[in-house]
Amino acid sequence: MAIVATYLVTRLVTSSLTERFDNQLVEAGRVTADDVVRKEREHLETVRAVAFTEGVAESIRETDRKTLQSLVEPVAANAAVERV
């Protein structure tokens, strides 16, 4: 009787721990996915700001790096972007 009771209690505790662990993994995955989406949205906002800055398209066409850098650096600095 004691062996059966020990087995049942151990099985219940183990299944409860497994379920908790699975739930924590699911939640961690959800949080990570949300963070990736948020970061991607921030990147897209910065890319759009750079792309629609007046003079950027012309600087790219003319391969004028100095002008392009002077146009893009303020946008990147305001967005706290490391690289553009």
CORBEL-V659676 format. One record per pair of residues at least 4 apart in sequence whose ideal C-beta (glycine too) atoms are under 7 Angstrom apart, sorted by the first residue. I is the first residue (numbers start at 1). J is the second residue. Records with the same first field share a line. If there is no record, write none. Layout:
I->J / J
This chain:
1->5
2->6
3->7
4->8
5->9
6->10
7->11
8->12
9->13
10->14
11->15
12->16
13->17
14->18
15->19
16->20
17->21
18->22
19->23
20->24
21->25
22->26
23->27
24->28
25->29
26->30
27->31
28->32
29->33
30->34
31->35
32->36
33->37
34->38
35->39
36->40
37->41
38->42
39->43
40->44
41->45
42->46
43->47
44->48
45->49
46->50 / 75 / 79 / 81
47->51
48->52
49->53 / 75 / 79
50->56 / 72 / 75 / 84
51->56
53->71 / 75
55->59 / 67 / 71
56->60 / 68 / 71 / 72
57->61
58->62
59->64 / 67 / 68 / 71
60->68
64->68
65->69
66->70
67->71
68->72
69->73
72->76 / 84
73->77
74->78
75->79
76->81 / 84
